[in-house]
């Protein structure tokens, strides 16, 4: 009975350590994307400009994702609207 408990503790410690090791590269990538992304957005005129401006033409240095963001939100709304008759959001039928 005691050996089973020791094996359980060793297994939990090993899984915890392996989980930490697996998450380190993920956080490294996220940190890298944010640090490089913030500097790139700052060059484009700041976050409000980036979120609302038109995409850049091939010869422009500044641009944004305004229409792309609006299209994504619109398609998400349409998908939610199309799925709403199938079930209520509270789970009642």
C-alpha positions as CSV (number, residue, x, y, z in Angstrom):
1,X,0.0,0.0,0.0
2,X,2.8,2.4,0.8
3,X,4.7,1.6,-2.5
4,X,1.5,2.6,-4.4
5,X,1.3,5.9,-2.6
6,X,5.0,6.6,-3.3
7,X,4.6,5.7,-7.0
8,X,1.6,8.0,-7.2
9,X,3.5,10.9,-5.7
10,X,6.5,10.3,-8.0
11,X,4.1,10.2,-11.0
12,X,2.4,13.4,-10.0
13,X,5.7,15.2,-9.5
14,X,7.0,13.9,-12.9
15,X,3.8,15.1,-14.7
16,X,4.0,18.5,-13.0
17,X,7.6,18.9,-14.1
18,X,6.8,17.7,-17.7
19,X,3.9,20.1,-17.8
20,X,6.1,23.0,-16.8
21,X,8.7,22.0,-19.4
22,X,6.0,21.8,-22.1
23,X,4.6,25.2,-21.3
24,X,7.9,27.1,-21.3
25,X,8.2,27.1,-25.1
26,X,4.6,28.2,-25.4
27,X,5.2,31.2,-23.2
28,X,8.4,32.0,-25.0
29,X,6.6,32.1,-28.3
30,X,3.8,34.2,-26.9
31,X,6.3,36.7,-25.3
32,X,8.2,37.0,-28.6
33,X,5.0,37.6,-30.6
34,X,3.8,40.3,-28.2
35,X,7.1,42.1,-27.9
36,X,7.7,42.2,-31.7
37,X,4.0,42.8,-32.3
38,X,3.8,45.9,-30.0
39,X,6.7,47.5,-31.7
40,X,5.2,46.8,-35.2
41,X,1.8,48.2,-34.2
42,X,3.5,51.3,-32.7
43,X,5.3,51.9,-36.0
44,X,1.9,51.8,-37.8
45,X,0.4,54.6,-35.7
46,X,-0.8,52.9,-32.5
47,X,-3.5,50.3,-31.7
48,X,-6.6,52.4,-32.6
49,X,-5.1,53.2,-36.0
50,X,-4.1,49.6,-36.6
51,X,-7.6,48.3,-35.6
52,X,-9.5,50.8,-37.8
53,X,-7.4,51.6,-40.8
54,X,-7.6,50.0,-44.2
55,X,-5.1,47.4,-45.1
56,X,-2.0,48.8,-46.7
57,X,-1.4,48.8,-50.4
58,X,1.9,47.2,-51.6
59,X,3.6,50.6,-51.6
60,X,2.3,51.9,-48.2
61,X,4.2,51.5,-45.0
62,X,1.2,52.0,-42.7
63,X,-2.1,50.2,-42.7
64,X,-4.5,48.3,-40.5
65,X,-7.0,45.5,-40.2
66,X,-10.2,47.4,-39.9
67,X,-12.2,45.7,-42.7
68,X,-10.8,42.3,-41.8
69,X,-11.8,42.7,-38.2
70,X,-15.3,43.9,-39.2
71,X,-15.7,41.0,-41.5
72,X,-14.7,38.5,-38.8
73,X,-17.2,40.0,-36.4
74,X,-19.9,40.0,-39.0
75,X,-19.3,36.4,-39.9
76,X,-19.3,35.4,-36.2
77,X,-22.6,37.2,-35.7
78,X,-24.1,35.5,-38.7
79,X,-22.9,32.1,-37.4
80,X,-24.4,32.7,-34.0
81,X,-27.6,33.9,-35.6
82,X,-27.9,30.8,-37.8
83,X,-27.2,28.5,-34.8
84,X,-29.6,30.2,-32.4
85,X,-32.8,28.4,-33.6
86,X,-31.1,25.1,-32.9
87,X,-30.8,25.6,-29.2
88,X,-31.1,28.2,-26.6
89,X,-28.0,29.6,-24.9
90,X,-29.2,28.5,-21.5
91,X,-29.6,24.8,-22.5
92,X,-33.4,24.6,-22.2
93,X,-35.3,22.9,-25.0
